[in-house]
Amino acid sequence: MFESTRQIIQKFTSDTNDKQADYLKHENSNYVYSLPLLRHNLHNYAEEEFLFSQILPPKIKELYDEGVIYVHDKQLAPYCVSISCMDIAAKGIPSLAKNMISSKPTKHLTTLVRHFSNVVTLISQQVSGAVMLAQLTTVAASYLQDEENHGVTYQDAELQQLFQSLVWELNMPLRSGAQSSFSNITLEFGRPSAEIKEEYVVIGGRDPYAAI
């Protein structure tokens, strides 16, 4: 679609309305028209060039240019990934590099929900597709029960506000390219997640009932 990075910058910053400019500024509904989005487009162009010149067979590029085939994901990053909320409860937020901060597992529901949104934002920088939070309601319910066992209770309005803030944070444009993360959440109502229903409850990295 584009022949050079100069053309991308000119199209992105132009006032003209055509398919190329519209593609750059509104590729999907998660993007916010901004300078980070321009940088994102330039990075994608470089990755696409490398993919077609160094990884895929030349015939694929030829067929792509002719419009015979369409290569959907032209980035070098993995596509989608699923994150276990049980792992977040057990391990906290891990460090992806030596100079990156991390967080130990939390014992409190409010902080746990923050960890959920932080992990999605963190991992979404490393993938081109969606980040799924699995077992969210089951793990959150375990924390809720544990806090009630320690005399901490939540009103319905407080819980609604807590999870409303999670949805809000997941949709902030904090991903590369000034876009919100692609995120999925699994919800179980009236029953625990089938994936972890036989597992021990984990609060703050350990089984709170192990010594009982």
C-alpha positions in Angstrom: 0.0 0.0 0.0 2.9 2.4 0.8 6.2 2.6 -0.9 8.2 4.5 1.7 8.2 5.8 5.3 8.1 9.4 3.8 4.8 8.5 2.1 3.4 7.3 5.3 4.2 10.5 7.1 2.9 12.6 4.3 -0.4 10.7 4.1 -0.8 10.6 7.9 -0.3 14.3 8.3 -2.3 15.4 5.2 -5.8 16.9 5.2 -6.8 14.8 2.2 -9.5 12.2 2.5 -8.6 9.0 0.6 -8.3 5.3 1.4 -4.6 5.4 2.3 -4.9 8.3 4.7 -8.1 6.8 6.3 -6.4 3.5 6.7 -3.5 5.1 8.6 -5.7 7.2 10.9 -8.6 4.7 11.5 -7.3 1.2 10.9 -9.5 -0.1 13.7 -11.8 1.4 16.3 -9.2 1.1 19.1 -6.8 3.7 17.5 -6.6 7.3 18.6 -5.3 9.7 15.9 -2.0 10.8 17.5 1.7 11.0 17.1 2.2 7.5 18.8 -0.1 6.1 16.1 2.2 7.6 13.4 5.1 5.9 15.1 3.2 2.7 15.3 2.5 2.8 11.5 6.2 3.4 10.8 7.2 0.5 13.0 4.6 -1.7 11.3 5.9 -0.7 7.9 9.5 -1.7 8.9 8.2 -5.1 10.3 6.2 -5.8 7.2 9.2 -5.1 4.9 11.4 -7.5 7.0 8.7 -10.2 7.0 8.3 -10.2 3.3 12.0 -9.8 2.5 13.6 -12.1 5.1 11.0 -14.6 6.4 8.3 -15.4 3.9 9.0 -16.9 0.4 9.2 -14.3 -2.4 6.2 -15.9 -4.1 4.0 -14.9 -1.1 5.0 -11.2 -1.6 4.3 -11.5 -5.3 0.8 -12.9 -4.7 0.2 -10.3 -2.0 1.1 -7.4 -4.3 -1.2 -8.8 -7.0 -4.1 -9.1 -4.5 -4.4 -12.8 -4.9 -3.8 -13.5 -1.2 -4.0 -11.3 1.9 -1.5 -11.6 4.8 -3.5 -10.5 7.8 -0.9 -10.2 10.6 2.3 -8.6 9.2 3.9 -8.0 12.6 6.7 -10.0 14.1 5.0 -10.3 17.5 2.8 -13.3 18.6 -0.9 -12.9 17.9 -3.2 -13.5 20.9 -2.4 -14.8 24.4 -4.4 -16.0 27.4 -3.3 -15.1 31.0 -4.5 -17.0 34.0 -5.8 -14.8 36.8 -4.8 -17.7 39.1 -1.2 -17.0 38.0 -1.6 -13.3 38.8 -2.9 -14.2 42.3 0.0 -16.6 42.8 2.9 -14.7 41.3 1.8 -11.0 41.1 3.2 -9.0 38.1 6.4 -10.5 36.8 9.3 -8.5 35.4 9.9 -8.9 31.6 13.4 -7.5 31.9 16.2 -6.9 34.5 15.5 -3.2 34.7 11.7 -3.4 34.9 9.8 -3.2 38.1 7.6 -6.1 39.3 5.0 -6.6 42.0 4.5 -9.4 44.5 1.1 -11.1 44.7 -1.4 -9.1 46.6 -3.7 -10.1 49.4 -6.4 -7.5 48.6 -9.2 -7.6 46.0 -8.9 -3.9 45.1 -5.2 -4.3 44.3 -5.8 -7.6 42.5 -8.2 -5.8 40.1 -5.4 -3.2 39.4 -3.0 -6.1 38.8 -5.5 -7.5 36.2 -5.5 -4.3 34.2 -1.8 -3.7 34.6 -1.0 -7.2 33.3 -3.2 -6.7 30.2 -1.6 -3.4 29.4 1.9 -4.9 29.9 1.4 -8.0 27.8 -0.5 -6.1 25.1 2.8 -4.3 24.3 4.3 -7.7 23.4 1.5 -9.2 21.1 -0.3 -8.0 18.1 -3.7 -9.4 19.0 -5.8 -9.8 22.1 -4.9 -10.6 25.8 -7.5 -12.7 27.6 -7.9 -12.8 31.4 -9.1 -16.3 32.2 -10.9 -17.3 35.5 -11.4 -13.7 36.5 -14.6 -14.0 38.4 -13.5 -17.3 40.2 -10.3 -15.8 41.4 -11.9 -12.5 42.4 -14.7 -14.4 44.3 -12.0 -16.2 46.3 -10.4 -12.9 47.3 -13.8 -11.5 48.2 -14.6 -14.5 50.4 -11.2 -14.3 52.1 -11.6 -10.6 52.9 -15.0 -11.2 54.3 -13.4 -13.9 56.5 -11.1 -11.2 57.8 -14.0 -8.7 58.5 -13.7 -6.7 55.3 -17.0 -6.4 53.4 -18.0 -4.7 50.2 -21.4 -3.1 49.3 -22.8 -4.0 45.9 -22.2 -0.4 44.7 -18.5 -0.7 45.7 -18.0 -3.9 43.8 -19.8 -2.4 40.8 -17.5 0.6 40.9 -14.4 -1.6 41.3 -15.1 -3.6 38.2 -16.4 -0.6 36.3 -12.9 0.9 36.8 -11.3 -2.3 35.5 -13.3 -2.0 32.2 -12.4 1.7 32.0 -8.7 1.1 32.5 -8.7 -1.7 29.9 -10.1 0.7 27.4 -7.6 3.5 28.0 -5.3 4.1 24.9 -2.1 2.9 26.6 -1.0 0.3 24.1 1.5 1.1 21.4 0.0 3.3 18.7 -2.2 5.1 21.2 -4.8 2.4 21.1 -6.6 0.5 23.8 -5.7 -3.1 24.5 -7.6 -5.9 22.7 -8.9 -7.7 25.8 -11.2 -10.6 26.6 -12.5 -11.7 30.0 -14.0 -15.0 30.9 -17.0 -14.7 33.4 -18.5 -17.6 35.3 -21.8 -17.1 37.1 -22.9 -19.4 39.9 -20.0 -21.8 39.4 -16.2 -21.8 39.5 -14.1 -21.9 36.4 -13.8 -25.5 35.1 -10.1 -24.9 34.6 -9.3 -24.4 38.3 -12.2 -25.7 40.2 -10.1 -28.6 41.6 -7.2 -26.3 42.6 -6.5 -24.8 46.0 -7.6 -21.2 46.6 -4.6 -18.8 46.2 -4.5 -15.5 48.1 -1.4 -13.4 47.9 0.7 -16.2 46.5 -0.3 -19.0 48.9 -3.1 -21.2 50.1 -4.6 -19.3 53.1 -6.1 -22.5 54.5 -2.9 -24.6 54.3 -2.2 -24.4 58.0 -5.8 -25.0 59.1 
